[in-house]
Amino acid sequence: MSEETKALTATDNWRSRALMIGGVLGALVGVAAAYLYIQRAQEEQKLEISAGEGVKIGVLVLGLLRSIATL
């Protein structure tokens, strides 16, 4: 295997690993958020998210992604 091929393989391996780790972490955070939402809904019977709360959550997620991108 040539040096160029080894370098490309190492780069692809790193990218694949980063995508897999990010996907797994994202899935775990999503499951945890859904669990907390379900627990809260069971306590209060009627649970609604207003448009304002949805916008707040969206802005928070975008801020988190921006912070991660600057690492």
Secondary structure, DSSP 4 states (H G I P E B T S, - for coil): --HHHHHHHHHHHHHHHHHHHHHHHHHHHHHHHHHHHHHHHHHHS-----HHHHHHHHHHHHHHHHHHHT-
